[in-house]
């Protein structure tokens, strides 16, 4: 059963999954490349992925004998292809980056993200393993591997990786919400509640944080605070299927039959798999 992240996010949830690495402009310029190409390959123009693809392509052409520039340019172009949804081209570029610089951790992490997007979870974990082997302090790789374990339903392994990611980078706000959810899944409810409290403080306008805390209260059979948190989530994102279903579940348990049935119906309309997903979390 997929983790909550997949219910309404669907893709890697942005823990610097497609991280950028900045060129030293003088390095590229020394090889004959213009500053414009360097800036574009670094993602300066975010109007679409194409400017980054064009800038990186030019740098690749002009720096055939510079492995460091090639590795970064291939990685960054792979990032742009990933943004464009051209996953096969992205993987080709990450492969090229790894070939010219096998000790460069970022293309392993980023290729893992693409494999995860394609549902190739074992390949994704293998790449995250490689990224962490190169850089044991790579918080993004731990976080992305944690999400992949969630997608596989291996919540204990996901929790271990979220613990490590938070130890390495406690200011990465989304991690607190994701660890809250994972802890709630495995039944560590008081610790989950503490994480969700931290998440809502760090991101008071994040519907997902209130949704996760509402889910934790559901697991604790505390219907009133669950409803209050789902209300907060739905004020921010009125179409959040997990919050609609969770609130409906709590309302039914709290004797609010009409409201509960209405919320359950709205959740089903938004996500036809929502009932099975919550059943997988132990909430029928």
Number of C-alpha atoms within 10 A of each C-alpha: 15 18 24 23 17 15 16 15 11 11 16 19 17 13 18 16 20 23 16 16 14 14 16 10 15 13 14 21 16 10 15 12 20 17 14 13 23 25 18 22 33 24 25 13 14 12 9 12 20 19 21 28 24 16 25 29 18 18 25 21 11 17 19 11 11 14 15 16 24 24 24 28 31 28 33 33 29 32 32 28 22 22 15 14 14 14 21 15 16 26 24 16 23 28 20 19 29 21 13 17 17 14 16 20 22 31 33 27 31 31 30 31 31 28 22 22 18 13 15 14 21 15 16 26 24 15 24 30 19 21 26 20 13 16 15 14 16 20 23 28 31 28 32 29 29 29 35 30 23 23 20 16 15 18 21 16 17 26 23 14 22 26 19 18 25 20 12 16 15 14 11 16 17 20 22 26 27 29 28 29 31 28 22 25 21 14 14 15 20 15 15 27 23 13 23 27 20 17 25 21 13 17 16 16 15 18 22 31 30 28 31 33 30 32 32 28 24 22 19 15 14 16 21 17 16 28 25 14 23 31 20 22 28 20 13 16 15 14 15 22 24 29 30 28 26 29 32 26 25 27 23 18 16 15 10 13 15 11 16 22 17 14 22 24 16 17 24 16 12 17 17 12 12 20 16 13 19 19 11 15 17 10 14 10
